[in-house]
Amino acid sequence: MNINELGKLLVSCNLNCEGANNNPRRGVIPRCLILERRQGKKKCIVVGLNPGKCKRGEKEYYLKYSQTYDSVKSYFFESNLKNLAYFKRIRDLISILRYKGDILWTDLAKCECFEKNGSLPIQTLRVCINRFLRKEVKLFKAPTIFALGNVAFNFCALSFPSHFIIGLAHPTGAYGNFIRLKKSITKNPKHYVKNLAHQKDRHGHYMAIHITKI
């Protein structure tokens, strides 16, 4: 199996887990698994919590063309989705940190919340993580995972001991933590690059660190 084959299974998932909005008839489908190819070195995985609300244009796109993984990928690259703040801010930041290779964009859970300002139950996250994320990480084979927000960081830190886990603030969070972080990194990138070069502890185990702690 490869990422593309797993993506096809993801989009066709019909479990309708608690708290999740999975409604293909309205153009709302599981998504947020994108492999972005880049020309540089040092590839990585970026893990968020779960997708935000699907906008009207995206729903109409899936209804018009097809509710398939190919459509999910096409919409990401052909629309302005790839340049929205969430993706652009993270892409710019990890490039400053010299991660300029391929990015696997993914989330703990692949469905948006049913409620406007809701959150997914832990059981829903558990099911989706074990159904998809663990397989994605195994298939992509990147040693570094950037985890966005505390929930994603805590899960990745505990679940992937063979990976270097870097915790980042959510790029569109309401408290401005990400903006302050980017200013700090931009001001002194060598400090962060130097410290991130040390990926293992004194026992030889991969570390999990919040970037604000270095």
Backbone hydrogen bonds, N-H to C=O, Kabsch-Sander energy under -0.5 kcal/mol:
donor,donor_aa,acceptor,acceptor_aa,energy
6,L,2,N,-2.3
7,G,3,I,-2.5
8,K,4,N,-1.6
9,L,5,E,-1.5
10,L,6,L,-2.3
11,V,7,G,-2.4
12,S,8,K,-1.3
13,C,10,L,-1.7
20,A,17,C,-1.9
21,N,112,E,-2.8
22,N,20,A,-0.8
23,N,28,V,-1.4
26,R,23,N,-1.9
27,G,24,P,-1.5
28,V,23,N,-2.1
29,I,27,G,-0.7
31,R,110,K,-2.5
34,I,105,W,-2.2
36,E,34,I,-0.7
36,E,103,I,-3.2
37,R,35,L,-0.7
40,G,100,K,-1.4
44,C,102,D,-2.2
45,I,144,T,-2.1
46,V,104,L,-2.7
47,V,45,I,-0.5
47,V,146,F,-3.0
48,G,46,V,-0.5
48,G,106,T,-2.1
59,K,55,K,-2.3
60,E,56,R,-2.8
61,Y,57,G,-1.7
62,Y,58,E,-2.0
63,L,59,K,-2.1
64,K,60,E,-2.0
65,Y,61,Y,-2.8
66,S,61,Y,-0.5
68,T,66,S,-1.2
72,V,68,T,-1.8
73,K,69,Y,-2.3
74,S,70,D,-2.6
75,Y,71,S,-2.8
76,F,72,V,-1.8
77,F,73,K,-2.0
78,E,74,S,-2.9
79,S,75,Y,-1.8
81,L,75,Y,-0.5
82,K,76,F,-1.4
83,N,80,N,-1.5
84,L,81,L,-1.7
87,F,84,L,-0.5
88,K,84,L,-2.9
89,R,85,A,-2.6
90,I,86,Y,-1.1
91,R,87,F,-2.7
92,D,88,K,-2.8
93,L,89,R,-2.1
94,I,90,I,-2.7
95,S,91,R,-1.5
96,I,92,D,-1.7
97,L,93,L,-1.5
98,R,95,S,-1.7
99,Y,94,I,-3.0
100,K,41,K,-2.0
100,K,98,R,-1.0
101,G,41,K,-0.8
101,G,42,K,-1.8
103,I,36,E,-2.4
104,L,44,C,-2.0
105,W,34,I,-3.1
105,W,103,I,-0.8
106,T,46,V,-2.5
108,L,48,G,-1.8
109,A,49,L,-2.3
112,E,21,N,-0.6
113,C,51,P,-0.5
114,F,19,G,-2.7
118,G,115,E,-1.0
125,L,121,P,-2.0
126,R,122,I,-2.9
127,V,123,Q,-2.4
128,C,124,T,-2.2
129,I,125,L,-2.9
130,N,126,R,-2.1
131,R,127,V,-1.8
132,F,128,C,-2.4
133,L,128,C,-0.9
134,R,129,I,-2.3
135,K,132,F,-0.6
136,E,132,F,-2.3
137,V,133,L,-2.6
138,K,134,R,-1.7
139,L,135,K,-2.3
140,F,136,E,-2.6
141,K,137,V,-1.4
145,I,164,F,-2.8
146,F,45,I,-3.2
147,A,145,I,-0.6
147,A,166,I,-2.5
148,L,47,V,-2.9
149,G,147,A,-0.7
149,G,168,L,-2.8
153,F,149,G,-2.2
154,N,150,N,-3.0
155,F,151,V,-2.2
156,C,152,A,-2.5
157,A,153,F,-2.9
158,L,154,N,-1.7
159,S,155,F,-1.9
160,F,156,C,-2.1
163,H,160,F,-1.7
164,F,143,P,-3.1
165,I,163,H,-0.7
165,I,207,M,-2.1
166,I,145,I,-2.9
166,I,164,F,-0.5
167,G,165,I,-0.5
167,G,209,I,-3.1
168,L,147,A,-2.8
173,G,170,H,-1.6
176,G,173,G,-0.7
180,R,176,G,-2.0
181,L,177,N,-2.2
182,K,178,F,-2.7
183,K,179,I,-2.0
184,S,180,R,-2.0
185,I,181,L,-2.5
186,T,182,K,-2.8
187,K,183,K,-1.9
188,N,184,S,-1.5
191,H,188,N,-0.7
192,Y,188,N,-1.0
193,V,189,P,-2.8
194,K,190,K,-2.6
195,N,191,H,-1.9
196,L,192,Y,-2.5
197,A,193,V,-0.8
197,A,194,K,-0.6
198,H,195,N,-1.2
199,Q,197,A,-1.1
201,D,205,H,-2.7
204,G,201,D,-2.0
206,Y,161,P,-0.6
207,M,199,Q,-2.6
209,I,165,I,-2.6
211,I,167,G,-2.4
213,K,210,H,-2.3
214,I,211,I,-1.3
